[in-house]
Amino acid sequence: MTDAELDAFLAGFVSDVRGLLGGTFVGAYVQGSFALGAGDRNSDCDVVVATTTRPTGPIESGLRLLHAGIPDRPGFWSTHLEASYADVDTLRAEARAALPNLLAETRTWAPFDVAWTQRYLVSTYCRLLYTLRTARVASKRGALDWAHDTLDPVWRPLLTQVRDDRALGWEPDAPPRPGSLDATYDFAAYAESFAR
C-alpha cells in the first residue's frame, strides 16, 4: 500500500460520487485514523460525503449501485472503504447537538489532568464550530487554523497553544500547561453558546 494508491482510489470514488450527485455534491472528507495521519493497512478509510439534500430516488439508487460494485474494483482499498452521506442541515444539526455535551462526554473516558485532553477538547470544539458555520468537515489542524483566523481574537493565545502542542501527542504524565485548562473551560462556554 502507498499513499498514492489510496489517493488514486479516493479520487476515483469521489469523481463517481460527484457525477451521481451533480449539483447536490458539497464535498467529501476523510475522517477517522487517516484524517489524523494514523491510518494503516489495519484501518478502514472513513469518508463522509456532504450533500445539499439527502440523496433519494434515482440518485440514491445510483449510489447504491456504485457502492455494490466497489468491492469488485482492483486494489486493497476496494474492501476497506466506509462511506456515509449527510446533508448539510444534518451536519449542522449534529454539530449543534454535540456542542453542549462535549465536556461531559469527554469526562467519561479521558482524564482532565492530562495535556492531551485539553488539546483534544479545544480542537473538537473548533471542528464542531467549523461544521456549524460552514456545513463542512475539517481536520483538527484545519479547524484550529480556521478558528484562529475567524473567531474572536481573545481566543488566539489558547488556539495557538493547542496548535503548537499538537505534535506532543499522548503523554499520560504530562499535565496541561498552567492556566490552559481554565482557558479551555472558558472556550467551551463560548463554543456552547453557538448551540443556542
C-alpha positions as CSV (number, residue, x, y, z in Angstrom):
1,M,0.0,0.0,0.0
2,T,1.2,3.5,-0.8
3,D,-0.4,6.9,-0.1
4,A,-0.6,7.3,-3.9
5,E,-2.7,4.1,-4.1
6,L,-5.2,5.4,-1.5
7,D,-5.2,8.9,-3.2
8,A,-6.0,7.4,-6.6
9,F,-8.7,5.2,-5.1
10,L,-10.4,8.1,-3.3
11,A,-10.1,10.4,-6.4
12,G,-11.9,7.8,-8.5
13,F,-14.6,7.2,-5.8
14,V,-15.2,11.0,-5.3
15,S,-15.4,11.5,-9.1
16,D,-18.0,8.8,-9.4
17,V,-20.0,10.1,-6.4
18,R,-19.8,13.7,-7.7
19,G,-21.1,12.5,-11.1
20,L,-24.1,10.9,-9.5
21,L,-24.9,13.7,-7.0
22,G,-24.4,16.6,-9.5
23,G,-25.2,20.0,-8.0
24,T,-26.1,18.5,-4.7
25,F,-22.5,17.5,-4.0
26,V,-20.8,19.7,-1.4
27,G,-17.6,17.8,-0.6
28,A,-16.1,14.5,0.5
29,Y,-14.0,14.4,3.7
30,V,-11.7,11.7,5.1
31,Q,-12.4,11.1,8.8
32,G,-11.0,8.8,11.5
33,S,-7.5,7.5,11.6
34,F,-6.5,8.7,8.1
35,A,-7.6,12.2,8.9
36,L,-5.4,12.1,12.0
37,G,-2.4,10.8,10.0
38,A,-2.5,7.4,11.8
39,G,-4.1,5.2,9.2
40,D,-2.5,1.9,8.0
41,R,-3.5,-1.4,6.5
42,N,-5.4,-2.3,9.6
43,S,-7.6,0.8,9.2
44,D,-10.6,1.3,7.1
45,C,-10.7,4.6,5.2
46,D,-13.7,6.5,6.5
47,V,-15.2,9.1,4.2
48,V,-18.3,11.4,4.8
49,V,-19.9,12.9,1.7
50,A,-21.8,16.1,2.3
51,T,-24.7,17.0,0.1
52,T,-27.1,19.9,-0.1
53,T,-30.1,17.5,0.2
54,R,-30.4,13.9,1.3
55,P,-30.0,11.5,-1.7
56,T,-33.3,10.0,-2.8
57,G,-34.9,8.4,-5.8
58,P,-32.7,7.7,-8.8
59,I,-29.7,9.4,-7.2
60,E,-29.9,7.1,-4.1
61,S,-30.3,4.1,-6.4
62,G,-27.2,5.1,-8.4
63,L,-25.2,5.5,-5.2
64,R,-26.3,2.0,-4.0
65,L,-25.2,0.5,-7.3
66,L,-21.9,2.3,-7.1
67,H,-21.3,1.0,-3.6
68,A,-22.3,-2.5,-4.5
69,G,-19.6,-2.5,-7.2
70,I,-16.8,-1.0,-5.2
71,P,-15.6,-4.4,-3.6
72,D,-15.1,-5.7,-7.2
73,R,-12.6,-2.9,-8.0
74,P,-8.9,-3.9,-8.1
75,G,-6.6,-2.9,-5.2
76,F,-6.5,-3.1,-1.5
77,W,-8.8,-0.2,-0.7
78,S,-11.8,-1.5,-2.6
79,T,-12.7,-3.6,0.5
80,H,-11.5,-1.1,3.1
81,L,-13.8,1.9,2.5
82,E,-16.5,3.1,4.8
83,A,-18.6,5.9,3.3
84,S,-21.5,7.8,4.7
85,Y,-23.7,10.6,3.4
86,A,-25.0,13.6,5.3
87,D,-26.9,16.6,4.1
88,V,-25.6,19.9,5.3
89,D,-28.6,20.6,7.6
90,T,-28.0,17.2,9.3
91,L,-24.2,18.0,9.6
92,R,-25.1,21.3,11.2
93,A,-27.7,19.8,13.5
94,E,-25.3,17.1,14.7
95,A,-22.6,19.7,15.4
96,R,-25.1,21.9,17.3
97,A,-26.3,19.0,19.3
98,A,-22.8,17.8,20.2
99,L,-21.5,21.2,21.4
100,P,-23.3,21.3,24.9
101,N,-22.4,17.6,25.6
102,L,-18.7,17.5,24.7
103,L,-17.2,18.3,28.1
104,A,-19.5,15.8,30.0
105,E,-19.0,13.1,27.4
106,T,-15.2,13.5,27.3
107,R,-15.1,13.2,31.1
108,T,-16.4,9.7,30.8
109,W,-13.3,8.4,29.0
110,A,-10.5,11.0,29.2
111,P,-8.5,12.2,32.2
112,F,-8.7,16.0,32.5
113,D,-5.3,16.2,34.3
114,V,-3.5,15.2,31.1
115,A,-2.5,17.8,28.5
116,W,-3.7,15.7,25.6
117,T,-7.3,16.0,26.8
118,Q,-7.1,19.8,27.0
119,R,-5.9,19.9,23.4
120,Y,-8.5,17.4,22.3
121,L,-11.3,19.5,23.8
122,V,-10.2,22.7,22.1
123,S,-9.6,21.0,18.7
124,T,-13.0,19.2,18.9
125,Y,-14.9,22.4,19.8
126,C,-13.2,24.1,16.8
127,R,-14.2,21.2,14.5
128,L,-17.8,21.4,15.7
129,L,-17.9,25.2,15.3
130,Y,-16.4,24.9,11.8
131,T,-19.1,22.4,10.8
132,L,-21.9,24.5,12.3
133,R,-20.7,27.6,10.5
134,T,-19.7,26.1,7.1
135,A,-21.6,22.8,6.9
136,R,-18.3,21.2,6.0
137,V,-15.9,18.9,7.9
138,A,-12.3,19.9,8.8
139,S,-9.3,18.1,10.2
140,K,-8.3,19.2,13.7
141,R,-5.5,21.3,12.3
142,G,-7.7,22.8,9.7
143,A,-10.4,23.6,12.2
144,L,-7.8,25.2,14.6
145,D,-6.4,27.3,11.7
146,W,-10.0,28.4,10.8
147,A,-10.8,29.2,14.4
148,H,-7.6,31.2,14.9
149,D,-8.4,33.3,11.8
150,T,-12.2,33.6,12.3
151,L,-13.2,33.5,16.0
152,D,-12.9,36.4,18.5
153,P,-9.2,37.3,18.7
154,V,-9.3,36.8,22.5
155,W,-9.0,33.0,21.9
156,R,-5.9,33.3,19.7
157,P,-3.4,32.5,22.6
158,L,-5.3,29.4,23.5
159,L,-5.7,28.3,19.9
160,T,-2.0,28.9,19.2
161,Q,-1.0,26.9,22.2
162,V,-3.1,23.9,21.1
163,R,-1.9,24.2,17.5
164,D,1.7,24.4,18.6
165,D,1.4,21.5,21.1
166,R,-0.5,19.0,18.9
167,A,2.7,17.3,17.9
168,L,3.3,16.3,21.5
169,G,0.7,13.5,21.3
170,W,-0.4,11.4,24.2
171,E,1.8,11.7,27.2
172,P,0.0,10.2,30.3
173,D,2.2,12.1,32.8
174,A,2.1,15.5,31.1
175,P,-0.3,17.9,32.8
176,P,-2.0,20.7,30.9
177,R,0.0,23.9,30.7
178,P,-0.6,26.3,33.6
179,G,-3.9,28.1,33.1
180,S,-4.7,26.2,29.9
181,L,-7.5,24.0,31.3
182,D,-9.3,27.1,32.8
183,A,-9.0,28.8,29.4
184,T,-10.4,25.6,27.8
185,Y,-13.4,25.7,30.1
186,D,-14.0,29.4,29.2
187,F,-13.6,28.5,25.5
188,A,-16.1,25.6,26.0
189,A,-18.7,28.0,27.4
190,Y,-18.1,30.3,24.4
191,A,-18.4,27.5,21.9
192,E,-21.5,26.1,23.5
193,S,-23.2,29.5,23.2
194,F,-23.4,28.9,19.5
195,A,-25.7,25.9,20.1
196,R,-28.4,28.2,21.4
